[in-house]
Amino acid sequence: MNCLSPSILAADFSRLGEQIRELDEAGAQYLHIDVMDGMFVPSISIGLPVIQSIRPYSERIFDVHLMIEEPARYLSDFARAGADLITVHAESCVHLDRTIGSIRDMGILAGVALNPATPLSVLDYVLPYVDMVLIMTVNPGFGGQKLIPYTLQKVRELKRKVDERGLKTDIEVDGGIRLENVEEVMDAGANIIVSGSAVFRGDITENTRCFLKILNS
């Protein structure tokens, strides 16, 4: 199933609850929440209090992307805050297998994110235990970047690995996804699409519906 996961990093935070409701009403299936600590990535973004405060505004899947050092320290906190899916970066986990297991033990969907230059081989032993793999199509830390072309080949290779092993792992992409290139990204094998600026810039409802029309065609 193809799903849209709008990234609230691009939202107007003075109207965040209102814009989240607008996404819900337009049919977006997920809500992508980027948590940045200023160490793993250069930027600092929202944290636990914001996630807790917006949880009542949406029944959608809270797709929490932890761009932080040693995320295992905070998994239970994000679960209590309302995360339905927690994605950690392979690059930030000393014990990736243990971290994945901890997420799943809490009844939360487990995702692993890979930066553009990180090889897929880091997933070789954990892929069967992961609900979703997030392929970063830009270097993380800032919104509004252009998609790095070689990352689509990485998506293709991951899709082949998933199919060869008979898995049902979702493949998410994040970075530079626009209406003009989303079909190419889906053709490469992605089924969960993160988009920030292209959803929140202008008419949120219309932008969301345009994405969903392509995703459902």
N, C-alpha and C positions, 0 to 999 in steps of 0.2 A: 504494500500500500504506500502511495506517495503522500507525504505530509509536509506542510509548511510550518516552520518554527521561527516566527519573527523575533529578531533580537532587540530587546528593549534598550540595549546600549544606545540605539539611535532615537529613542523616544524623547518626548518633551516631559521631563521629570516633574514639572509643575502641574501636569495633567495626566500623570501616569495611570491612575486608576481608571480614569475616563477612557484613555486610549487602549488600555487592556480590555475593557468591556467592548470597545469597538472591534477589536480583533476577534473576540469571542463571537460577537454577533455576525461578523463577516465570514466566519467558518474556519479560522486558523485552528489547527489541531493541537499544536504545541506552543509553548512560550519559552523562548531561549533566553536564559539569564546568565550573563557573563560576570564572573566574580574574579577580579584581578587584585593582586596584592602589592604591586609596585616592585616586586622582586623577580618573580618568574617571568613577568612581562613588565614593560616600563610604566604602564598606566595603573592607576588605582580606580576601582569602580565600586559598585554596591556590595553590601554584605548581608548578613543574617537579618538585621532589623527590617530592611527593605523587603526582603523575600517574605518575611512574616506578615508585613503590613499589606502586601498585594495579594496574598493567598486568598482572602475572601472575595476578591474581585473576579476570580476566574476559576472555572472547573476544568480548564485545559491541562495538559501534561506540562508540569514545570520541569523544563529541560535545563538543568543547572550545570554549567560548564565552569569547572574550577581551574582557573589559570593561576594557581598558587603553589608555593613550595610546600612540600610534605602535606598533601591534602588529607592524609589518613587521620591527622589530628582533629579534623573538624567534621568528619562524615556524619556522625550522629547528630550534630548540631544542625546541619543542613537538612537531614531527614526530618527532624522535629519542626524545622521552619516551613516545611511543605514541599520539599523536592520529591518528584516522582521518578526522576532519572538523574543520576549523578555521573558526570563524565570527568575523569581525571586524565592528566597528561602523563603518558609513559615516561616522558623526560623528567618529570618532577617526583616520581615515586621510586624510593629505594627498593621497596618490595612490591612490585606491581601485582603479582599473584595474590598476595595477602590483602592488598587494598581492594581488589576486585571482589574477593571473598567476603570482606567486611561489608561492602555495599550490598551484596546479594543477601547476606545474612539478616540485614535489616528489612528485607522485603522490598528493596528499591531496585529499579533497573540500573544496570551497570554499563557505563560507556568508557571507552578509552580513546583519547585524542592523540593525534600525531602531528607535529609540526611539519611544514613542507619538506624539509631535508631529512627527516627521520625515516629510516627504512621500514618497510612493512615487516621485516624479519623479527622485529621486537614482539610481534604478536603471535609468532609461530606456536608457542606453547600455551597461550592463554585464550586464543580466539574462540574455542568452544564454550568458554565461560563468560563471554562478553555479549551483552544484548545489542550493543551498538558500537560501531567504530566511527569516530569523527575525524575526517581528513581535513586538516586546515589547508585552505586554498590560498591563504595569505599568511605571512608571519604575524602571529597574534599580538594584540596589544592596542591596536587602533582601528576604529571603524573607517569606512569609506575608501579602503584600498582596492587596487585592481587585482583580479584573480591571476595567480601565477600559472601559466599554461601547462607546465609539466606535471602539475598536481592532478590533472585529469587522467593522465596515464597511470598515476598511482591509484586513482579510484578504479580504473579498469582492472588493474592487477589485483586489487583487493576483491573486487567482485568475482573475478575468476577463482581466487582462493576460497572464498565463501561457497561458491557453487560446487567446486571440486570436492569440498569436504561435506557437502550436503547440509550446510548450516542455514539458518534463517536470520542471520545477523543483519541488522539494519546498517546502512551506510549513510552517514550524515556528512554534509559539506558546509563549510563556513568560511566566507571571505570573498567579497567581490561578486556575489551572485545577484544578477539583475534579470529583468524580464527578457532582455535580449540574449542572454546566454544560458538561461536555466534549462532549456531543452538539451543543449549540448552536455550539460552537467548530468542530467538524468540519463541520457544515452550512454554516458560513461559507466553508469551503474548506481548512482546515488538515488536514494528514495526519501531522505529527509533533508529538506532544504532550509538552511538558515539564511535569512536576509534581514538586514537592518535598514540601511538608508533607503533602499528601493521600496520598502514597505512604508516607512514612516514619513518620507519626504512627500508632501502633497496630501492627497486624499487617501487616508489609510484604508477605508472600506473598499474603494475602487482598486487600489493597488493589491490588496489581499485577494480580492475576487479575481483579478487578472492572473495572479500567480496560480491560484487554485484551478482556474480554467485550464491552464497549461498542464499543471500536475495531474489533472483528472482526464485529460484528453487521450 
